[in-house]
Amino acid sequence: MAVVMLFLSGAARADDRAPSTHTLEELVSRWVELKKTISAEKKDWREDKARLNAEYDLLRKERDILKEDISAARTSNTDLAEEQAGLLLKKETLTKALDRAGPDLSDAKRGLQKWRTKIPPPLYSSLEPLFGRLDKSSELSVSQRLQIILSLYGEIENLQHDIRATKEILTTKSGKGREFDVIYIGLARGFCVSEDNDEAGIGHPTQNGWEWRWEEGWGGSIRSALDYYNREKSPDFIELPLAITETP
């Protein structure tokens, strides 16, 4: 298990012990590895969004051109037959372009479906309406399907770069449900602590949903992180456990 420093702006307490040079070097090295992983994922996100946005813009431009041509044809009686033939040709071209976009939209839909288990249940609830529309998107037009896909990508990206705190009922190692205060660091890690700080856990996403591993000795640190997030304490320098894993 790697240990990552969670830094919240502000001066550290004067009586805090400074970490050793070896510890700092190890943490910096692991942090650099994590940043590389995040950069690669962000690059893939940007490429996917850029491709979909480009296709969306192209379809909108072709649609607008077709609308203008149809409007002009309705106001002119000159060479009506030729104009209609030209419009039909453009319509056929647009239809083919829309058909070509179909496979890309299907791939994007399958990719989004995988995120359903990677988003913590409390954060998923706000996206449930969009995922519901995605499930029924086969009944919609190409432009409507594209709008839903882009909206979901945007919402998921926001969650990836945010920190959220919630209260949840989680099943402890004893098999009993208990309320925990939870803080999520993006969609990669979650930390939970009981109200009395005697139980703490570390969560991560899997193909079957979020899993929690119960750890001893981290209750105080996780509680401090929550207090800093809720601005109940002055900012400070704390440690939280963070393992670097690859998501399939």
ZADRENMAR-883802 format. One line per 4 residues: their letters; for each residue x, y, z of C-alpha. Coordinates in nm, 2 decimals, always signed. Layout:
<atoms>
A) X Y Z  ... $
</atoms>
This chain:
<atoms>
MAVV) +0.00 +0.00 +0.00  +0.14 +0.34 -0.10  +0.09 +0.65 +0.12  -0.01 +0.97 -0.05 $
MLFL) +0.00 +1.31 +0.11  -0.33 +1.50 +0.10  -0.24 +1.87 +0.11  -0.49 +2.13 +0.20 $
SGAA) -0.38 +2.49 +0.17  -0.26 +2.66 +0.49  +0.03 +2.66 +0.72  +0.12 +2.33 +0.89 $
RADD) +0.13 +2.32 +1.27  +0.46 +2.42 +1.42  +0.48 +2.10 +1.62  +0.43 +1.86 +1.32 $
RAPS) +0.72 +1.64 +1.25  +0.87 +1.68 +0.90  +0.88 +1.36 +0.70  +1.22 +1.21 +0.62 $
THTL) +1.39 +1.27 +0.29  +1.36 +0.90 +0.20  +0.98 +0.91 +0.27  +0.94 +1.22 +0.07 $
EELV) +1.13 +1.08 -0.23  +0.92 +0.76 -0.22  +0.60 +0.96 -0.20  +0.70 +1.19 -0.48 $
SRWV) +0.79 +0.89 -0.69  +0.45 +0.72 -0.63  +0.28 +1.06 -0.69  +0.45 +1.10 -1.03 $
ELKK) +0.34 +0.75 -1.13  -0.02 +0.83 -1.03  +0.00 +1.16 -1.22  +0.12 +0.97 -1.53 $
TISA) -0.18 +0.73 -1.50  -0.42 +1.02 -1.46  -0.26 +1.21 -1.75  -0.31 +0.91 -1.98 $
EKKD) -0.67 +0.87 -1.88  -0.73 +1.24 -1.93  -0.57 +1.22 -2.28  -0.80 +0.93 -2.37 $
WRED) -1.10 +1.14 -2.25  -1.00 +1.44 -2.45  -0.94 +1.23 -2.77  -1.28 +1.06 -2.73 $
KARL) -1.46 +1.39 -2.66  -1.28 +1.57 -2.95  -1.38 +1.30 -3.19  -1.74 +1.30 -3.09 $
NAEY) -1.76 +1.68 -3.08  -1.62 +1.70 -3.43  -1.87 +1.45 -3.57  -2.15 +1.63 -3.38 $
DLLR) -2.04 +1.97 -3.53  -2.02 +1.82 -3.88  -2.37 +1.67 -3.85  -2.51 +2.00 -3.73 $
KERD) -2.35 +2.19 -4.01  -2.48 +1.95 -4.27  -2.83 +1.97 -4.11  -2.82 +2.35 -4.12 $
ILKE) -2.71 +2.35 -4.48  -2.99 +2.11 -4.57  -3.25 +2.32 -4.39  -3.13 +2.64 -4.58 $
DISA) -3.15 +2.46 -4.91  -3.50 +2.33 -4.84  -3.61 +2.68 -4.74  -3.46 +2.83 -5.06 $
ARTS) -3.63 +2.56 -5.27  -3.97 +2.64 -5.12  -3.94 +3.01 -5.22  -3.83 +2.95 -5.57 $
NTDL) -4.02 +2.80 -5.87  -3.72 +2.81 -6.10  -3.58 +2.47 -6.19  -3.78 +2.32 -5.91 $
AEEQ) -3.72 +1.97 -6.03  -3.34 +2.01 -6.04  -3.33 +2.17 -5.70  -3.54 +1.89 -5.55 $
AGLL) -3.31 +1.63 -5.71  -3.01 +1.82 -5.55  -3.18 +1.82 -5.21  -3.25 +1.46 -5.23 $
LKKE) -2.89 +1.39 -5.31  -2.78 +1.60 -5.01  -3.03 +1.42 -4.79  -2.89 +1.09 -4.90 $
TLTK) -2.54 +1.21 -4.82  -2.64 +1.33 -4.47  -2.82 +1.00 -4.41  -2.50 +0.81 -4.50 $
ALDR) -2.30 +1.04 -4.27  -2.54 +0.96 -3.98  -2.52 +0.59 -4.05  -2.14 +0.61 -4.03 $
AGPD) -2.17 +0.78 -3.69  -2.38 +0.49 -3.56  -2.09 +0.25 -3.47  -1.90 +0.52 -3.29 $
LSDA) -2.20 +0.61 -3.08  -2.25 +0.24 -3.00  -1.89 +0.21 -2.88  -1.93 +0.52 -2.67 $
KRGL) -2.25 +0.38 -2.52  -2.08 +0.05 -2.43  -1.79 +0.24 -2.27  -2.03 +0.45 -2.06 $
QKWR) -2.21 +0.15 -1.94  -1.89 +0.02 -1.77  -1.89 +0.33 -1.55  -2.21 +0.23 -1.38 $
TKIP) -2.02 +0.01 -1.13  -1.73 +0.25 -1.09  -1.94 +0.54 -0.96  -2.01 +0.52 -0.59 $
PPLY) -2.39 +0.47 -0.53  -2.44 +0.82 -0.36  -2.27 +0.99 -0.66  -2.45 +0.77 -0.91 $
SSLE) -2.80 +0.89 -0.81  -2.75 +1.23 -0.99  -2.65 +1.05 -1.31  -2.93 +0.79 -1.30 $
PLFG) -3.17 +0.99 -1.52  -2.90 +1.03 -1.79  -2.81 +0.66 -1.78  -3.19 +0.58 -1.81 $
RLDK) -3.20 +0.79 -2.12  -2.89 +0.62 -2.25  -3.06 +0.28 -2.21  -3.35 +0.39 -2.43 $
SSEL) -3.13 +0.59 -2.67  -3.18 +0.34 -2.95  -3.52 +0.48 -3.00  -3.38 +0.84 -3.04 $
SVSQ) -3.22 +1.02 -3.34  -2.85 +1.02 -3.38  -2.82 +1.39 -3.26  -3.02 +1.31 -2.95 $
RLQI) -2.81 +1.01 -2.87  -2.49 +1.21 -2.92  -2.62 +1.48 -2.68  -2.68 +1.22 -2.41 $
ILSL) -2.34 +1.06 -2.45  -2.16 +1.40 -2.43  -2.36 +1.50 -2.13  -2.27 +1.18 -1.94 $
YGEI) -1.90 +1.21 -2.03  -1.90 +1.56 -1.90  -2.07 +1.47 -1.57  -1.83 +1.17 -1.52 $
ENLQ) -1.53 +1.39 -1.59  -1.65 +1.64 -1.33  -1.67 +1.36 -1.07  -1.32 +1.24 -1.16 $
HDIR) -1.17 +1.58 -1.07  -1.38 +1.65 -0.76  -1.38 +1.56 -0.39  -1.72 +1.46 -0.24 $
ATKE) -1.82 +1.38 +0.12  -2.13 +1.17 +0.21  -2.28 +0.96 +0.48  -2.35 +0.59 +0.40 $
ILTT) -2.45 +0.26 +0.56  -2.17 +0.02 +0.49  -2.14 -0.35 +0.58  -1.84 -0.39 +0.82 $
KSGK) -1.61 -0.69 +0.85  -1.84 -0.82 +1.12  -2.12 -0.84 +0.85  -2.33 -0.57 +1.02 $
GREF) -2.45 -0.24 +0.86  -2.31 +0.07 +1.01  -2.33 +0.44 +0.93  -2.00 +0.59 +0.81 $
DVIY) -1.88 +0.94 +0.71  -1.72 +0.89 +0.36  -1.49 +1.11 +0.15  -1.43 +1.02 -0.22 $
IGLA) -1.12 +1.14 -0.40  -1.24 +1.15 -0.76  -1.37 +0.81 -0.87  -1.05 +0.62 -0.77 $
RGFC) -1.05 +0.60 -0.39  -1.29 +0.65 -0.10  -1.22 +0.67 +0.27  -1.47 +0.60 +0.55 $
VSED) -1.47 +0.64 +0.92  -1.74 +0.57 +1.19  -1.87 +0.85 +1.41  -1.65 +0.74 +1.70 $
NDEA) -1.35 +0.69 +1.47  -1.30 +0.33 +1.59  -1.36 +0.18 +1.24  -1.22 +0.30 +0.92 $
GIGH) -1.20 +0.16 +0.56  -1.06 +0.22 +0.22  -1.28 +0.18 -0.09  -1.21 +0.13 -0.46 $
PTQN) -1.42 +0.05 -0.77  -1.43 -0.29 -0.92  -1.63 -0.45 -1.20  -1.89 -0.57 -0.94 $
GWEW) -1.92 -0.23 -0.77  -1.73 -0.06 -0.49  -1.54 -0.27 -0.24  -1.43 -0.17 +0.11 $
RWEE) -1.12 -0.29 +0.30  -1.12 -0.23 +0.67  -0.81 -0.09 +0.82  -0.69 -0.01 +1.17 $
GWGG) -0.51 +0.30 +1.27  -0.65 +0.54 +1.00  -0.96 +0.66 +1.17  -0.80 +0.98 +1.30 $
SIRS) -0.65 +1.07 +0.97  -0.97 +1.01 +0.77  -1.17 +1.21 +1.03  -0.92 +1.50 +1.00 $
ALDY) -0.95 +1.49 +0.62  -1.33 +1.52 +0.65  -1.30 +1.80 +0.90  -1.07 +1.99 +0.67 $
YNRE) -1.31 +1.93 +0.38  -1.60 +2.06 +0.58  -1.39 +2.35 +0.71  -1.44 +2.24 +1.07 $
KSPD) -1.06 +2.27 +1.13  -0.78 +2.49 +1.00  -0.61 +2.34 +0.69  -0.32 +2.10 +0.78 $
FIEL) -0.09 +1.84 +0.63  -0.21 +1.48 +0.67  -0.14 +1.13 +0.53  -0.40 +0.90 +0.37 $
PLAI) -0.33 +0.55 +0.23  -0.36 +0.52 -0.15  -0.28 +0.22 -0.36  -0.20 +0.27 -0.73 $
TETP) -0.39 +0.01 -0.94  -0.48 -0.03 -1.30  -0.85 -0.02 -1.40  -0.93 -0.27 -1.68 $
</atoms>
